[in-house]
Amino acid sequence: MSILSSRKKIDLERVMYSFMLWGSIVSAFVFLEYSLSPENYEINFKLKEFLILAVIAILFIPIQTSVEEVVFRGYLMQGFGHWLNSRFMALFLTSIVFGSLHLANPEITALGYEFIFLYISVGFLLGIMTLMDDGLELAIGFHAANNLIAALLVSIDWTVFQTDALFIDTSEPSLTWEMFLPVFVLYPLILLLFAKKYGWKNWLEKLTGKVVKPLNFEEIIAD
């Protein structure tokens, strides 16, 4: 539990709230984009294939994303934090490592290395959630929703996710300003919404302060 959350048990309400919130936003944007530019999409609904995809995705994508959160926002963030005695360096390094591991994705080849900024931004977002909320629950829900909706709704032949999704994006790969809209608009709004709902305070201390190391057994006995 010390890796997962400061709470006594995983707060499933937090996981589901984050999942439903981001899942709803991503779904709305997909259908909005389809309604505005239907020429860029091909409807790909095939009942049998989609049901198989849905079962596999719903069962395994949350496991995949949760493992990533445990590794990056759990073990690595706490490891960097205790090693460097800095919350900010833990946030910074885990975000850079998280983004860099996506360099081999085909969308980097299609859109250029500038696209890695988006992955690093997601790393920062999930890291801020984790530090401010003292747990992985919100990050786990967000990450699962992001990947699950991507797998079920839209497939693009030049990205890492190619599935029997509802739509196929047939547009030519190009790096546009709209791709950066979530980073500068949606992500801050998501954080503000979570802050209001869960009463986040002391942002500067939680994001940039020193790491308070727990007492070991000998120190407790000595006290």
N, C-alpha and C positions, 0 to 999 in steps of 0.2 A: 504493500500500500504506500510506502514512503516514496516509491517511484511514480505511482499513479496519481495520488491526491493527498492533500493535507487533512482531508476528512476521514472519518473512521471507515467508511465504505464508499464505493463509487456512487456518485449522485446521478442516477439514470435520468432524472428529470432534466438536469443540465445537458446531458448527452442528447436527449430527444428534442429539447428546445432548440439547441444549436442546429441539430440535423434538420428539423422542420423549417426553421427560419431560412437557412441558407439554401436548402433544397427548393423551397418555394420561390426564392428570389431567382435562382439559376433557371428553374423551369419557366418562370414568367419571362425572363429575358430570351430564352430559346424560342418560345412561341411568339414573342414580340418581333424578334428578328425574322422569323419565318413569315409573319404577316406583312412586314415591311419590305422584305426582299425574297419573295417566294421563288424567284428565278434561280436563287443560289442553293436551293434545296430540292432534294428528290425524296418523295415519300417512300419509305422502305418497309412498311408494316407487313410482316408475314407472321401469322399467328403462332404457328408451331415454333419457328426459330426464335421469335420474341419471348415466348414463354420459357423456353430452355435458357435463353440469355438471362431472363429475369430471375429464375431460380438460382442459377450459378452466381450472378452478380450480387443478389441479396444475401446469399450465404457467405460468399468469400471476400467481397470487396470490403465490408466492415472489418474483417479479420486483417486483411492487408493493410488498410489505413491505420487501424489501431496499433499494429506492430510497428509501423513507421513512427507513430506518435510516442510509443514507449521508448523506442530507440533514440529519436531525436530530441523530443521535448521532455523525455524522462531521463534515461541514462546519460546521454551526452550533455544535456543542459545542466544537470546536476553535477556531472563530472567536470565540465569546464568551469562551472561556478565555484566549486570548492577548490579546484586547482588554481584558478586565477583570482579568487576572492572578489569576483565582480559579476553582478547580475547582467550588466550591459554586455560584457564580453561573452558571457554564456549565450545571450540572445543573439548577438552578432555572429559568433562563430557557428552556432547550430544553423542559423539561417543561411549563411554562406555555404556550408557543407551540404545542407538540404537542397539548395538551388543547384549547386555544382554537380550533384549526382544525376541531375536531369540533362546534363550536357550531351549524353549519348542518345537522347530522344530524337526521333526523326523530325519533329517540329523545329528543332534548333537548326537542322540542316536546311529545312524549307524556308524558315523566316530569318535566320541569322542569329548570331550570338546575343544580340540585344534582347531577344525574347527571354533569355535566362533571368533578366530582371524581374519578370513576372513570377517565376518560381521562387526567387529569393524573397520577393515581397510577400508571398504566401507564407514562407518560413517565418518572416518577421511577424506577420499577423498571428499565426498560431503560437509563436513564442510569447507575444504580448498577452494573448489570452491566458496562456499557462501561468505566466508570472503574476499577472494581476488577479487571477482567480485561484491561485495556489492549487492547481490541479489540472489534469489533462482532459477533463470531461468535455469542455466546450470545444477544444481542439479536435477531439475524437469525433464528435458529432459533425462538426463543420467539414472535416476531411472526408468522412464517409459520405456525406451528402454530395460533396463536390464530385468525387469519383464515380459514385453510383449514378447520379443524374447524367454525367458525361457518357457513361457506358450505355445507359438505357435510351437517351433521347437523341443524341447526335453522334454519328460516326464520320470521321474524315480520314481519307486514305493517306494523308501525310502526317498523321499524328500517331502517338503510341497506342491509343485506344481505337481499334477497328473492330466493330461489333455489328450484330444484326439489330441496330438501333431503329427507332421510329423514323428518323430522318438521316439522309446522307447529305453532308455539305459538299456541294460540287464546285464551290468557288475556288479560284486560284489562290494559292497561299500568298499573303501579303501582310506586312506588319503595319497596322493602322493605329491611329490615336484611340479609337474605340476600345482596343484591347487593353489600354492602360486605364480606362474609366473605373474599373473596380478598385484599382490600387489607390487612386486619389479621391474617390467618392464613396464607393460602397464599403470598403474596408474600414475607413474611419467611422462611418455611420454604424456599422456593425459593432465596433468597439464601444461607441457611445451608448448604444442600446443595451449592450451587456453591462456596461458600467452603471447605468441607471437601474437596471433590473436587479443586479447583484451587489449594489452598493460599493463599487470599487473606489478606494481612496488612496492617498499617498502614492500617486503615480510615479513621481520622480524617485522616491525611495525604492519602490518595488521594481522599477525598470533599470535603475542605475546604481543602487546602493550596494554595499558589501554583503557578502553571503555570511550569515550567522551559522557557524558550524555547530551541530548538536554535540552535547557532552558525551564522551565515551564512558564506559562503565567505571574505569578507574577514577575519572574526574568526578563522577557522581558520588562514589564512595568517599572520595577526599572531601567533598563538600559536606 
